[in-house]
Amino acid sequence: MSSRSTSQMNFLPIYYFFQIIPTNIMGRENMKKLGENKW
């Protein structure tokens, strides 16, 4: 159980990292595209 919980603790930050960072990058690119379209 202990080893399983530690592996989960290590997995969660990686999961959030890979889910949040790409969305932020995509969001920035989308914002740039929207800005170009607006102006």
N, C-alpha and C positions, 0 to 999 in steps of 0.2 A: 504493500500500500504506500509506504513512504517513497520508494523509488518512483512509483507511478505518479504520485502527487508532484514530485520534483520535476518530472518530465513534463507534466502539464504546465507547471509554473514557467518552465523554460519555453514551452511551445506558445503560450498565449501572447507574450510580448512580440514574438516573431510574427505571429498571425496578425496582430494589430498593426505592426510595423508595415508588413507587406500590403495590408488592406488600406491603411491611411495614407502612406506616402504616395503610391501611384495615383490615388484620387486627388491629392493635393496638386501633383504635377499636371494631371489632366485638367483640373479646375483652372490652374494658371493659364494653360494653353487655350482653354475655352474662353477665359476672360480676355486674353489677347485677341482672339478671333472676333469676339463680340465687340471689343473696342475698335478694331479695324473696320468692322462692318458699320458701326455707329458713325464714326468720323470719316 
